[in-house]
């Protein structure tokens, strides 16, 4: 089964925050978990794909780059996006299809926006998805804490389906590249 690790918006300024925005919830844990899953992917020859948001740090400078503490493989593929959805006008879906991808492991930011839309779009595009439950984060909203948002999305997206393909939520320490989707079908 062809798989990829997709890391969305794990950018310096988004994770660390800036003068107007706070850092994401449990930033250090998020970075540790992303690095642990990158290591697992590399050990299993699973390609790693990063998506960067061009709105972060106005699309330039060190704030726009993948966070300095994330151990990005030198052969990682990078897509830049202008919308919340990582698949919108980026070429990401065409790339995944050209690689014969069937399963996508998703991590990154921001839970209620970019992560949610990527999980849902991937399933309706014919991919099984594993969302790393302790591998995505966000900031507090006006009505919910970041912790509540993450918990809600982990519950909502576990078992989210579109006909034949769906998402499951598993944690970073699990064998994420051994998909469990067939045990739910």
C-alpha positions in Angstrom: 0.0 0.0 0.0 1.4 3.4 -1.0 1.4 5.9 1.8 2.6 9.4 2.6 3.0 11.5 5.7 1.4 14.9 5.2 2.4 17.7 7.5 0.4 20.9 7.2 1.4 24.4 8.2 4.1 23.4 10.7 5.7 26.8 10.1 7.9 28.8 12.4 5.7 31.8 12.9 2.5 29.8 13.1 3.8 27.4 15.8 5.8 30.0 17.8 3.3 32.9 17.4 4.2 36.5 16.9 3.4 39.9 18.4 -0.3 39.5 17.5 -0.8 35.7 17.9 0.1 33.3 20.6 2.0 30.0 20.1 -0.1 26.9 19.3 -1.3 24.7 22.2 1.4 22.3 23.4 3.9 23.4 20.8 6.8 21.4 22.2 4.8 18.1 22.3 3.6 18.8 18.7 7.1 19.3 17.4 8.3 16.1 19.3 5.5 14.1 17.8 6.0 15.4 14.3 9.7 14.5 14.5 8.9 11.0 15.9 6.5 10.3 13.1 9.0 11.7 10.4 11.5 9.3 11.8 9.1 6.4 11.5 8.2 7.4 8.0 11.9 7.7 7.0 12.7 4.2 8.5 9.8 2.8 6.4 10.7 4.7 3.2 7.4 6.6 3.4 7.6 9.9 1.5 7.0 13.1 3.6 5.1 16.0 2.2 4.9 19.5 3.7 2.2 22.1 3.0 3.0 25.7 3.8 0.4 28.6 4.1 1.5 31.6 2.1 -0.4 33.8 4.6 2.1 32.9 7.4 4.7 35.6 7.7 3.4 37.0 4.4 5.0 34.0 2.6 8.6 35.0 3.2 11.5 34.9 5.6 12.2 32.5 8.4 8.7 32.8 9.9 7.3 31.2 6.7 9.6 28.2 6.7 9.0 24.9 8.3 9.8 25.2 12.0 13.5 25.1 12.7 13.1 22.3 15.3 11.3 20.0 12.8 13.6 17.5 11.2 12.5 17.9 7.7 13.9 15.3 5.4 16.0 16.7 2.5 13.9 14.8 0.0 10.6 16.1 1.4 8.1 17.5 -1.2 6.7 21.0 -0.4 3.5 22.5 -1.6 2.5 26.1 -0.9 -1.2 27.1 -0.5 -3.3 30.2 -0.5 -6.5 28.7 1.0 -7.4 26.8 4.1 -7.7 23.6 2.2 -4.3 22.1 1.3 -5.8 20.5 -1.8 -7.2 23.7 -3.3 -5.1 24.8 -6.3 -1.9 23.3 -5.0 -1.3 20.2 -7.1 -1.2 18.1 -3.9 -4.1 15.7 -5.0 -2.5 15.2 -8.5 0.8 14.5 -6.8 -0.8 11.9 -4.5 -2.6 10.2 -7.3 0.5 10.2 -9.5 2.3 8.4 -6.7 -0.5 5.8 -6.3 -1.2 6.9 -2.8 -3.9 5.1 -0.9 -3.3 6.1 2.7 -2.3 9.5 4.1 -1.1 10.2 7.7 -1.9 13.8 8.6 -0.3 16.1 11.2 0.1 19.9 11.7 -2.0 23.0 12.2 -4.6 24.4 12.6 -7.0 21.8 13.8 -10.4 23.4 13.1 -9.3 24.8 9.8 -6.5 23.3 7.7 -6.4 19.9 9.4 -10.2 19.4 9.3 -10.5 20.4 5.6 -7.5 18.2 4.6 -8.9 15.1 6.3 -12.4 15.5 4.8 -11.1 16.3 1.3 -8.7 13.4 1.3 -11.5 10.9 2.2 -13.8 12.2 -0.6 -10.9 12.0 -3.0 -10.5 8.3 -2.4 -7.9 8.1 0.3 -7.9 6.5 3.7 -6.6 8.9 6.3 -5.0 8.5 9.7 -5.1 11.7 11.7 -2.4 11.8 14.4 -4.5 12.7 17.4 -1.6 14.1 19.3 0.0 15.5 16.2 -2.1 18.5 15.4 -2.7 21.7 17.3 -4.4 25.1 17.3 -4.9 28.2 19.4 -7.9 29.1 21.6 -10.9 30.5 19.7 -13.4 33.0 21.0 -15.6 30.2 22.4 -13.4 27.1 22.9 -10.0 26.4 24.3 -7.4 24.8 22.0 -7.6 21.7 24.0 -11.4 21.5 23.5 -11.1 22.1 19.8 -8.5 19.3 19.5 -10.6 16.8 21.5 -13.7 17.6 19.5 -12.0 17.1 16.2 -10.4 13.9 17.3 -13.8 12.6 18.3 -15.6 13.9 15.2 -13.0 12.8 12.6 -12.5 9.3 14.0 -14.6 7.2 11.7 -15.5 10.1 9.5 -16.4 8.5 6.2 -17.3 9.2 2.6 -18.6 5.9 1.1 -15.5 3.7 0.9 -12.8 5.9 2.4 -12.6 7.3 5.9 -10.4 8.6 8.6 -9.3 7.1 11.9 -7.5 8.9 14.7 -4.4 7.3 16.3 -1.6 8.7 18.4 2.1 9.2 17.4 3.4 6.3 19.4 1.2 3.8 17.4 2.3 2.1 14.2 0.7 4.7 12.0 2.0 3.2 8.7 0.2 0.0 9.4 -3.3 1.2 8.6 -6.2 -0.1 10.6 -9.0 1.0 8.3 -9.8 -2.6 7.1 -10.7 -3.6 10.6 -13.5 -1.0 10.6 -14.9 -1.6 7.2 
